Amino acid sequence: MTGRRWLFAALALLLLQIAVLYAMGRVPICECGYVKLFEPEVNSPGNSQHLADWYTPSHIIHGFLFYGLGFLILRRAPLSARLTLAVFIEAAWEIAENSPLVIDRYRTATMALGYAGDSIINSAMDTVFMVLGFLFASRAPVWLTVVVAIFFELFTGWLIRDNLSLNVLMLVWPVEAIRQWQSAI
């Protein structure tokens, strides 16, 4: 398949993600009625509802990780094929993340006590930010990608007491001491 067809497939996956989220009853935009470029408050009704938030760096890191995965398992495939795999994984996660099962898990196991799921625009932008991370990792030296990922993790961990690593840990294996530390914001 040509590179252009792979890119079309990636776009089709993003559109499918949007359609599935709509069919699941997700709100297209924030129920507040407007769209912000960035939602600065973590524990607010606007979190995960606008174009970007403090979890955006996590999605960029997804792109770094998915680029690495694609490089490992599809080394001979064109970059566009690896990107399509990354969009497939991210879209699948975005759909799962907005299922009642995962939303309830976030509410009980993580610092996201009032989490109600993402708006469709936020979820779609999470996938777009993953693509940007993927493209960055495809062009940047490995050391720089690792440094940026570590910076994102440390900065968001310091600023909001959450990041990709903590989010995954608390979703899979909640630690009470971490939950208490996170709730001290």
N, C-alpha and C positions, 0 to 999 in steps of 0.2 A: 504494500500500500504506500502511496506517496505521502510526503510530509504534509501536504495540504489536506489530504483526506484524514490523516491522524488528527490534525488540528480541528477539522470539522467534527470529528468524533468527540474530541474533548469539549467543544462548544455544545454539542448535542447532549453530552452527559451533564453539563452545567444546567442546560435548559430542562432536562429531565429531573434533576435535583429540585429545581424551582417548582416544576409541575407536581412532583410528589409531595413537597412540603405544602403546596396550596391544597392538594387533595386531602392532606392530613389535617387541614383546618388552621394552619399557621397563619398569622396575620402578615399581610404584605409589608407594611411598615409599622413603625411604633404606633401604638394605640393613642399616643399623644397627638397624632395627626400631622406630624412634620418629620423631616429627616435631617439629622445633624451629621456633619462630617466625622465628629468624634464625640463619644460620650465619656466624660472624664470621671464620673462617679461609678464605682464598682457596685456598691450595694444600693442601687437605685432602680426604679422601674424602667429606666432608659437603657440600662446595661443590656447588651446583646440585642438591641433593637435598632441601632443606627449603623452607619457605614463602617465605623471602626470604634474600637474600645480598647481597654487594657489587655484584652485577650488576643488582639490582632498579632502581637509578636509571636504568640504560640502557633498561629496558623502559618506565619512566615517560616517558623522552624519546621512545621510539618513539611513545607516545601523543600527545605534543606534535606530532611530525612528521606522524603520520597525520591528526591533526586539520587541520593546515595543508594537507596533500595533499587531503583531502576538501573543504576549503573552496575550494581552487583548482579542482578538477575537478567537484565536485558542489554548487556554491554554492547552487543553487535546491532541492536535495534537503533533506528534513528531517534534523535532527541524528541521529536514530536510523538513517537510511539510511547516513549517513557513518560512524557508529559501526560499523555492520555491515561496511562495507568495511574499516575498520581492524581489526576482529576477524578478518576473512578473511585479511588480509595477515599479521597476527601469528601466527595459527594455522598458516598455510602456512610461515612462517619457523620456528616451533617444531618442526614436523614435519621440515623440511629440516635444521635444526640438529641433530636427533637421528638423522639418517641416518648410516650408516657412513662415507660419503664425507666429510661435513662434520666428523664427529667426528675422523676421521683427519687432516683438514686442520688442525683446531684443534691437535691434538697435534704436528704437524710445523711449523706456521707461527706459532703464537702462544705465549704464556707458559703455556698450559694443557696442559702436558706429560702429565699423568695424567688428562686429561679423558675421562670415559667416557659422557658424555651426561647429560641431565637425568632426574630422576625425573618421573613423570607429575604428581605434585602440584606440583613446582617449575615445570614447564612450564605447567601450568594457571594457577598463580599469576602467572607472567610475563605471561600474557595478561590476567589480572585487573588487574595493575599497569599494563599498557598502557592498559586501559580507564580507570583512575583518572587517568592522565596525560592522556588524551584529554578526559575530562570537566573536568579542571582547565583545560586550554587553551581549552575552549569557554566557560568562565566568566571566566577571568582576563584582564587586559589583555595584549596581545602582549608589551609590554616586560617584564612580570613573568614570563611564561612563558620568555622568552629568558634572563632573569637566573637563573631557577631551573635551566634547562638548563646554562648556563655554570657555575653553582655545582656542580651534580652532576658535570659533567665534570672540573672542576678538583679538587674534593674527592676523588673516587675515583681520579683520576690521581695525586694526591699520596699518598693513603693506600695504595692497592694497586698503583700503577703500571700501571693499566689503566682503561679507560673505553670508552664506545661508539665514539668516534673512533679510538682506538688499536686496539680490537678489530676494527673494520671494515678499517682500514688493514692490520693484520697478517694478516688473513684473505685479503685480496685481493692485497696487494703487500707481503710481509714485508720488513722493514728490519732487517738484522742488528744495527745499533747500538741500535735500540729493543728488540730481543729481549734483548740483553746487559743493557741498563738494567733491563728488567723482571725479569730473573732475579736481580738483585742484592738482592732482598727479604730 
